[in-house]
Amino acid sequence: MQHTILLLHGALASEAQLKFLTRELPSFYQVHCFCFSGHGGRPLVAGEFSMKHFAQEIRQFVQDQLLPPVHVFGYSMGGYAALTAAVQWPELFSSITTLGTKFDWSPASAVLETRHLDLEKMREKVPQFVEQLTQQHAPTPLPDLLQATSTLMRGLGDAPPLTPEKLAALEVPVQVLVGELDKTAGVDASRYFADHMPRATFEIIMNTPHPLDKVNPDLLVNRIARFVELAEEGML
């Protein structure tokens, strides 16, 4: 039986970030992905650049594509958006795997995260990355995307949609993966939030920082596929 998997990218990225998974996941899986609004050349509309809207985009995509309940892999922001959607519409999901998803949002943590979005400092420290982002998200000006992302993060800090109480009511199987060296998501915070989800598993990927390209691709594919099969067999 063909299982349906939806791949969701992280902040400041696009579906291109997940191409390697599209290639490496078993060929008998039906794999889908899309770009959130404001990313990958999609128009950036201020009122549509929020976690609430990204969750609605997931719902809309599943419905428009007439997909059965999907298995999701969400990297970083993509995992947060998937869980935000699942809290509201659990019937759309068969399972969710997150990697490097930051759960512990607060005003203070949002300030820390937005410091990484200073364009002048980025140009000074990582000019090639700035050029990559500029091309990846054209025609949206990079300063606009960075500003919108900062606003989104501050909104998460002020009123995080995923609280321990909301996650405690989520009956969708969830696999929380976090790198041992991931300073963005944090091992302790990831474990804390995973512990509140009644059908969650938690795993630390050793010697691995936050960036997706630093994760062992074979290990990641194995973890996603294994969790999908366990969910399909009703073993979670």
C-alpha positions in Angstrom: 0.0 0.0 0.0 1.3 3.4 -0.9 1.7 5.8 2.0 1.3 9.6 1.6 4.1 11.7 3.0 4.1 15.5 3.2 7.4 17.3 3.6 7.5 20.8 5.2 10.5 23.1 5.0 12.0 25.3 7.7 12.2 29.1 8.0 14.0 31.1 5.3 13.9 28.0 3.1 11.7 26.4 0.5 10.7 23.0 -0.7 14.1 22.7 -2.5 15.6 22.2 1.0 13.8 18.8 1.0 14.7 17.5 -2.4 17.1 14.9 -1.0 14.3 13.3 1.0 12.1 13.2 -2.1 14.9 11.2 -3.8 15.8 9.0 -0.9 12.5 8.0 0.6 11.2 4.7 -0.7 9.8 4.9 -4.2 6.5 3.3 -3.1 5.7 6.4 -1.0 3.7 9.2 -2.5 5.7 12.2 -1.5 4.4 15.8 -1.6 5.9 19.1 -0.6 5.1 22.8 -1.1 6.4 26.2 -0.1 4.8 28.2 2.6 3.6 31.7 1.5 6.4 34.2 1.3 9.0 31.5 0.6 10.5 30.2 -2.6 9.1 33.0 -4.7 5.5 32.8 -3.4 4.1 36.2 -2.6 4.7 37.6 0.8 1.5 39.1 2.2 1.9 40.5 5.8 -1.4 39.1 7.0 -0.6 35.6 5.6 2.9 35.3 7.2 2.0 33.8 10.5 2.1 30.3 12.1 -1.7 30.3 12.1 -1.8 30.9 8.4 1.0 28.4 7.7 -1.1 25.8 9.5 -4.1 26.7 7.4 -2.0 26.3 4.3 -1.2 22.7 5.3 -4.8 22.0 5.7 -5.7 23.6 2.4 -2.9 21.7 0.5 -4.1 18.4 1.9 -7.7 19.2 1.0 -6.9 20.6 -2.5 -4.8 17.6 -3.4 -7.5 15.2 -2.1 -4.9 13.5 0.0 -5.7 10.8 2.6 -4.5 11.5 6.2 -0.8 12.3 5.6 2.4 11.3 7.3 4.4 14.6 7.8 8.1 15.3 8.1 8.6 18.9 9.2 12.0 20.4 9.6 12.3 23.2 12.2 9.5 25.7 11.5 7.8 23.1 9.3 7.4 20.7 12.2 5.9 23.5 14.3 3.4 24.4 11.6 2.4 20.7 11.2 1.8 20.3 14.9 -0.2 23.6 15.0 -2.4 22.2 12.2 -2.7 18.8 13.9 -4.0 20.4 17.1 -6.8 21.9 15.2 -7.4 19.2 12.5 -6.0 15.9 13.8 -8.1 14.0 11.2 -5.7 15.2 8.5 -2.7 13.4 9.9 -1.5 9.8 10.3 1.8 10.8 11.9 4.2 13.7 12.3 8.0 13.5 12.5 9.7 16.8 13.5 13.4 17.5 13.4 15.0 20.5 15.0 11.7 22.1 15.9 11.9 24.8 18.5 9.1 24.4 21.0 10.0 26.7 23.9 9.0 30.1 22.5 8.9 33.1 24.8 9.5 36.8 24.4 13.1 36.3 25.5 13.8 33.4 23.2 12.2 35.3 20.3 14.6 38.2 20.9 17.6 35.8 20.8 16.4 34.2 17.6 15.6 37.4 15.7 19.2 38.6 16.4 20.3 36.1 13.7 18.2 37.9 11.1 20.2 41.2 11.0 20.9 41.5 7.3 24.0 43.6 7.6 25.6 41.2 10.0 24.6 38.3 7.7 26.3 40.0 4.8 29.4 40.4 6.9 29.5 36.9 8.2 27.8 34.7 5.6 27.7 36.6 2.3 27.2 33.5 0.2 24.2 32.5 2.3 22.7 35.9 1.8 23.1 35.6 -2.0 21.6 32.1 -1.8 18.6 33.4 0.1 18.2 36.3 -2.3 18.0 34.0 -5.3 15.9 31.4 -3.6 13.1 33.8 -2.6 13.1 36.2 -5.5 11.2 38.3 -6.4 10.5 38.8 -2.7 13.2 41.2 -1.4 15.3 39.5 1.3 14.9 42.4 3.8 11.1 42.0 3.6 11.4 38.2 4.2 13.7 38.8 7.2 11.4 41.4 8.7 8.4 39.1 8.2 10.2 36.2 9.8 11.2 38.4 12.8 7.6 39.5 13.2 6.5 35.8 13.1 9.0 34.8 15.8 8.0 37.7 18.0 4.4 36.5 17.6 5.4 33.0 18.7 7.2 34.4 21.7 4.2 36.5 22.8 1.6 33.9 22.2 2.9 30.4 21.3 0.2 28.3 19.7 1.7 25.1 21.0 1.5 24.8 24.8 2.1 21.7 26.9 -1.6 21.7 27.6 -2.6 21.7 23.9 -0.1 19.1 23.0 -1.3 16.9 25.9 -4.6 16.6 24.0 -3.0 15.6 20.7 -3.7 12.0 19.7 -1.7 12.0 16.5 1.5 9.9 16.7 4.5 12.2 16.8 8.2 11.5 16.5 10.4 14.3 17.9 14.0 14.2 16.6 16.6 16.7 17.8 20.3 16.9 17.2 22.6 16.5 20.2 24.3 19.8 19.3 21.2 21.7 18.3 21.2 25.0 20.1 18.1 26.3 18.4 15.7 23.6 19.3 17.6 22.4 22.4 17.6 18.8 23.7 16.0 19.5 27.1 13.2 21.7 25.7 12.4 19.2 22.9 12.2 16.3 25.5 10.0 18.4 27.8 7.4 19.1 25.1 7.6 15.6 23.7 6.8 14.2 27.2 3.5 16.1 27.1 2.3 14.4 23.9 0.5 11.1 24.7 1.7 9.3 21.5 5.1 10.8 21.1 8.5 9.3 20.8 11.8 11.2 21.4 15.2 10.6 20.0 18.5 12.5 20.2 20.6 12.3 17.0 24.2 12.3 18.3 26.9 14.7 17.1 24.4 16.7 15.1 23.7 20.5 15.1 20.6 22.3 13.9 21.2 22.7 10.1 19.4 20.1 8.0 22.5 19.5 5.8 24.4 18.4 8.9 22.1 15.5 9.6 23.0 12.0 8.3 20.6 11.6 5.4 20.5 7.8 5.6 19.6 8.0 9.3 16.9 10.5 8.8 15.3 8.6 6.0 15.4 5.5 8.2 13.7 7.2 11.1 11.0 8.7 8.9 10.2 5.5 7.1 10.3 3.4 10.3 7.9 5.7 12.0 5.5 5.7 9.1 5.4 1.9 9.0 4.8 1.7 12.8 2.0 4.2 12.5 0.4 2.3 9.6 0.7 -0.9 11.6 -1.1 0.7 14.6 1.9 0.1 16.8 2.2 3.7 18.1 
